[in-house]
Amino acid sequence: MVHYRPPQEFVCNRSMIDEADRETLGRKWPACWEDAASLLEWINPYDRILDKENSPFYQWFIGGKLNAAENCIDRHLSERKSQVALRWEGKQGERRTYTYYDLYREVSAIAAALRELGVKEDDVVTIYLPKLPELPITMLACARIGAVHNVVFAGFAPDALVSRMQRVDSSALVTCDGSFREETMIDQKRKADAALASLKESPPVIVVDRLGTSHDTQLGKTQYDYDDLVETYVGADVAPVPRQSTDPLFHIHTSGTTGDPQQMTHATGGYLAGVARTSRTVFDLSPGTTIWCTADIGWITGHSYVVYGPLLSGATVVLMEGSLRYPDRHRPWKVIERNGVEILYTTPEVIRTFMKWGESFPEAHDRSSLQLLGTVGEPISPDTWKWYYTHVGEERCPIVDTWWQTETGCILISTRPGIDESKPGSVGPSLPGIKIQIVDEDGRELPPGEPGYLTITRPWPSMLAPLDGDRYWVLAEYWQTFSDPRADNWRYFTSDQAVVDDDGYVTIIGRDDHIITVDNRRLGTAEIEAVITTVDAVTEAAAVAESTAGETTLCVFATLKQEQWDRNVIRNAITDAVAEHIGEFARPANVIFAPELPETHSGKTMYRLLECVVNDRPFTDSDTLRNPEILGELATIWNWK
Ligand code: WTA
């Protein structure tokens, strides 16, 4: 495997990466996390680092009190009041800029308005907004008054919004009149109203005016215009409410690739400490650094590295509404060029799309501001990694391949740019303070080179917080796979399969739930797909298990580059490549050419639904899809194959 040393230019310029030796830090657990806590401003200092009473959920920085909004905004006012905190680019070419002081004023106004509408400390506010500045502002307004935010991705249908509001007993809703998807207008308010109609009692609703005067939106009895509220309450002095470190900061639901959406809650102190620390060690964020993370704020990546991490660090956040391809494929590169983006954080899926479009797009723009590139969400193939490194980063920007989950709150495995070497395709070593083990079905540690279950064997501050009642036990399942959750052998089960090298570098094979057993051998779909995407014409692939008469075979869905190709030639090339690189036993029985793969809004392929296609099962729980229309098309293609 080729190793990439940190590019010299980056090493010379990097600002605050912590050089502390991984071993030393690791030995000092849990004290090593005090270093993370010290990145925050505490209203009351904590008196104990952790509490095991709720094991397996460890709780952090006990006795400490702090406020997230104060940490993200007020603490910066003395030194960088006029620095830009947020730059927004709208779908229609609009641009808006907010300084830290602007954020302070608008967050305080909305915080005062929420209070006036009856929202109290610990109440839950659901936010159902696309990528508008009002989204992070409302999150911080909630945090300021000690309310708990519950952001629901704006693309969800009303039913999904209802279940996510009811589950957490939401006291208010913040939404907008509508938004634009390329040329089409999305009526967000209509979706919100449909959801509200199925609630027993309608909570107060704040409506952001995104569409402007040309679209008149009717506000109901308990519905309020966002701008009117800002106008009424601007200048309000809303003191940040001191929150216990263990108090919830927000609820979030996981992407639901594997079934029902799962509620997660993150606690204020531990979550912020984990995110602040990784913003430094992984992204080298310091005041004034400009970061563009393409994730939607409705998912954990957006919470941690669009909103909290950058603002805790005093950085400048770039937020882009709309699609990367609209009005044309130059848009992402124009955003980088115009805003002087220094850190770009995106997913392998987006990078593959850029690859498909070709290097002429990035190369037509000035990318000299870029210093560091990041990727998250799924394994990145070495080819994709190298394309990103060469054509986006001009071979001078390190790439951090960051592994983490909604449950972990912050990045746990990644190289540290400027310190660790990169190995394309391998995420890297666990970060200082994080201990991992690859184990077999019985929880026994496997030696380097042997694939198994990725587990984490020491608690970390931004870990998922416990929930009450039955929900406690649902979450406790993360520990039950290998151990009694209340026993001492603490082992968090990630649901990922991985392999570790002699030097501690972890390669993610794929989710455990995407592992296929063919011919009594376990196959990581990610591994098969990496082979298939080396075939010239293929852009994306998904491998699923097809069961016919008790026999399991492999079926591959592949999307192709736009040019005309001879499909029989490609089909053979795919099956040959799998047979050659994985083994004859794994030769796919079927190859289906798909216009698109079914994906969640966070870009994860929905294997479960592809399995429904090949096994002629009805589609269930498809409301988390970005492109639900593709299912019918795939079923037709499958039946005519
Ligand atoms: C996968 C997103 C390979 C993994 C932050 C994990 C990755 C799931 C990587 C969590 C990576 C995340 N390489 N796979 N760098 N990062 N994953 O909760 O399977 O949306 O369990 O959190 O994404 O997805 P989630």
Residues whose N, C-alpha, C, O or C-beta is under 5 A from the ligand:
A	BS01	WTA	S255 T375 V376 G377 E378 P379 D401 T402 W403 W404 Q405 T406 V427 T494 D496 I508 R511
